[in-house]
Amino acid sequence: MDEFAAILFFGAVSIGLLLAYFAIALTMSTVAKESGNALIYTLVIFAIVSTLLPAFGTMASDVFAGDPPEPPEMVIPMPTPAQSSGGGYVTADNPRETDPAGKDYEEARKVYIEKRRLISDISSILSPQANYMMVSLAVTNPESSTMYTAYGAVQAEPGGLADALGRVWMNIAAFIVFPAAFFAATYVKFMRMDIR
């Protein structure tokens, strides 16, 4: 049943992407006085929202998040292997996990990654193509979005389709709001034409 729901949702999202770009084209055709200008405006907006916004988001995250935290200087002791009862070898703990400076570095690194991801996500949410990519990845492969966290740790149990969609709910909402805003602008323009 999850597979059927995923197929239906993927189809709806794909139609939503087409609808988003159709809404841009329709709005530009009502705004421009000539069809050639409408085509040019549509292509410019298409390039901006599909390519430039995500690229500027990445650059903005580099600028606003600042420099990554510097790892602490530490001497890494050579692990002393010892044979375990199961026949395998056991090594010493990771010194970053036991050293207070290493723990502080890991916390600072987590904060830095979250800040950078937030800035990048804000700019990407305005792009229908980026939203489509995130939602379609969550729908077609729900385990891939749960396998790794932002810090690289593997979660114990990957969730299903509902869990994957819950993680991309902002992208789904933006996917609905984007064409709705352009359709509303088109409607207002048409109503103003009728009043004249």
C-alpha positions as CSV (number, residue, x, y, z in Angstrom):
1,M,0.0,0.0,0.0
2,D,2.9,2.4,0.7
3,E,4.2,1.8,-2.8
4,F,0.9,2.7,-4.4
5,A,0.6,5.9,-2.2
6,A,4.2,6.8,-3.1
7,I,3.4,6.4,-6.9
8,L,0.3,8.6,-6.5
9,F,2.2,11.2,-4.5
10,F,5.1,11.3,-6.9
11,G,2.6,11.8,-9.8
12,A,1.0,14.6,-7.9
13,V,4.3,16.3,-7.2
14,S,5.4,16.0,-10.8
15,I,2.2,17.6,-12.0
16,G,2.7,20.2,-9.3
17,L,6.1,21.1,-10.8
18,L,4.6,21.5,-14.2
19,L,1.8,23.6,-12.6
20,A,4.3,25.9,-10.9
21,Y,6.1,26.7,-14.1
22,F,2.7,27.0,-15.9
23,A,1.6,29.5,-13.3
24,I,4.8,31.6,-13.9
25,A,4.1,31.6,-17.7
26,L,0.4,32.4,-17.3
27,T,1.3,35.3,-14.9
28,M,3.9,36.7,-17.3
29,S,1.4,36.4,-20.2
30,T,-1.0,38.7,-18.4
31,V,1.7,41.1,-17.3
32,A,3.5,41.6,-20.6
33,K,1.9,43.4,-23.4
34,E,3.4,41.2,-26.2
35,S,3.8,37.4,-26.2
36,G,7.5,37.7,-27.0
37,N,8.1,39.7,-23.9
38,A,6.1,37.2,-21.9
39,L,8.3,34.4,-23.1
40,I,11.5,36.3,-22.1
41,Y,10.1,37.2,-18.7
42,T,9.1,33.6,-18.1
43,L,12.5,32.3,-19.1
44,V,14.3,34.9,-16.8
45,I,12.1,34.0,-13.8
46,F,12.6,30.2,-14.6
47,A,16.4,30.7,-14.6
48,I,16.3,32.7,-11.4
49,V,14.1,30.3,-9.3
50,S,15.6,27.1,-10.6
51,T,19.3,28.0,-10.8
52,L,20.2,31.3,-9.1
53,L,18.3,31.1,-5.9
54,P,19.8,27.8,-4.8
55,A,23.3,29.0,-5.8
56,F,22.9,32.2,-3.9
57,G,21.6,30.3,-1.0
58,T,24.7,28.2,-0.8
59,M,26.9,31.4,-1.1
60,A,24.8,33.1,1.6
61,S,25.2,30.2,3.9
62,D,28.9,30.4,3.5
63,V,28.9,34.1,4.3
64,F,26.4,34.2,7.1
65,A,27.4,31.0,8.9
66,G,30.9,32.2,9.1
67,D,34.0,30.1,9.3
68,P,33.7,26.5,10.5
69,P,35.0,25.9,14.0
70,E,38.7,24.8,14.2
71,P,39.3,21.4,15.5
72,P,41.3,21.3,18.8
73,E,44.9,20.4,18.7
74,M,45.3,16.9,20.2
75,V,47.8,14.2,20.3
76,I,46.2,11.0,19.1
77,P,47.7,8.0,20.9
78,M,48.3,4.9,19.0
79,P,45.5,2.5,19.7
80,T,46.5,-0.7,21.5
81,P,44.7,-3.6,19.9
82,A,43.5,-6.3,22.3
83,Q,41.8,-9.5,21.3
84,S,38.2,-9.8,22.4
85,S,36.5,-13.0,23.6
86,G,34.8,-13.2,20.1
87,G,38.1,-13.4,18.4
88,G,38.0,-9.8,16.9
89,Y,40.2,-6.9,17.9
90,V,39.2,-4.0,20.1
91,T,40.8,-0.6,19.9
92,A,40.8,2.4,22.3
93,D,38.0,4.9,22.3
94,N,38.0,7.9,20.0
95,P,39.9,10.6,21.9
96,R,37.5,13.3,20.6
97,E,34.6,11.7,22.4
98,T,36.4,11.6,25.8
99,D,38.4,14.9,25.5
100,P,36.4,18.0,26.7
101,A,37.9,20.1,23.9
102,G,36.8,17.5,21.5
103,K,33.2,17.6,22.9
104,D,33.2,21.4,22.6
105,Y,34.4,21.2,19.0
106,E,31.7,18.6,18.1
107,E,29.0,20.9,19.7
108,A,30.3,23.9,17.8
109,R,30.4,21.9,14.6
110,K,26.8,20.8,15.0
111,V,25.7,24.4,15.6
112,Y,27.7,25.5,12.5
113,I,26.1,22.8,10.3
114,E,22.6,23.6,11.5
115,K,23.1,27.3,10.9
116,R,24.5,26.7,7.4
117,R,21.7,24.3,6.6
118,L,19.0,26.7,7.8
119,I,20.3,29.5,5.6
120,S,20.6,27.2,2.6
121,D,17.1,25.7,3.1
122,I,15.5,29.1,3.3
123,S,16.7,30.1,-0.2
124,S,16.0,26.6,-1.6
125,I,12.4,26.7,-0.5
126,L,11.7,29.4,-3.0
127,S,12.7,27.2,-5.9
128,P,10.1,24.8,-7.2
129,Q,12.9,22.6,-8.7
130,A,14.7,22.3,-5.3
131,N,11.4,21.5,-3.6
132,Y,10.6,18.9,-6.3
133,M,13.9,17.3,-5.8
134,M,13.6,17.0,-2.0
135,V,10.0,15.8,-2.1
136,S,10.5,13.3,-4.9
137,L,13.6,11.9,-3.2
138,A,11.6,11.5,0.0
139,V,8.8,9.8,-1.9
140,T,10.8,7.5,-4.1
141,N,13.3,6.4,-1.5
142,P,12.0,7.2,2.0
143,E,14.9,5.3,3.7
144,S,17.6,7.5,2.1
145,S,16.2,10.6,3.9
146,T,16.3,8.8,7.2
147,M,19.6,7.0,6.9
148,Y,21.8,9.9,7.7
149,T,21.3,12.8,10.0
150,A,23.0,16.2,9.5
151,Y,25.9,15.0,11.6
152,G,26.5,11.8,9.8
153,A,25.1,9.4,12.4
154,V,23.0,6.5,11.2
155,Q,19.6,6.2,12.7
156,A,18.5,2.8,14.1
157,E,15.2,2.3,12.3
158,P,14.4,4.0,9.0
159,G,10.8,5.3,8.8
160,G,8.2,4.8,6.0
161,L,6.6,7.1,3.6
162,A,4.7,9.1,6.2
163,D,7.9,9.8,8.2
164,A,9.7,10.9,5.0
165,L,6.9,13.2,4.0
166,G,6.9,14.6,7.6
167,R,10.5,15.6,7.2
168,V,9.8,17.5,3.9
169,W,6.6,19.2,4.9
170,M,8.0,22.7,4.4
171,N,8.9,21.8,0.8
172,I,5.4,20.4,0.2
173,A,3.9,23.6,1.6
174,A,6.1,25.8,-0.6
175,F,5.3,23.6,-3.5
176,I,1.6,24.5,-3.0
177,V,2.1,28.2,-2.1
178,F,4.4,29.0,-5.1
179,P,1.9,28.4,-7.9
180,A,-1.0,29.7,-5.8
181,A,0.8,33.0,-5.5
182,F,1.3,33.3,-9.2
183,F,-2.3,32.2,-9.9
184,A,-3.5,34.8,-7.5
185,A,-1.5,37.5,-9.2
186,T,-2.9,36.3,-12.5
187,Y,-6.4,36.4,-11.2
188,V,-6.0,39.9,-9.9
189,K,-4.6,41.1,-13.2
190,F,-7.5,39.5,-15.1
191,M,-10.0,41.1,-12.8
192,R,-8.4,44.5,-13.3
193,M,-8.6,44.0,-17.1
194,D,-12.3,43.2,-16.8
195,I,-13.0,46.3,-14.7
196,R,-11.5,48.7,-17.4
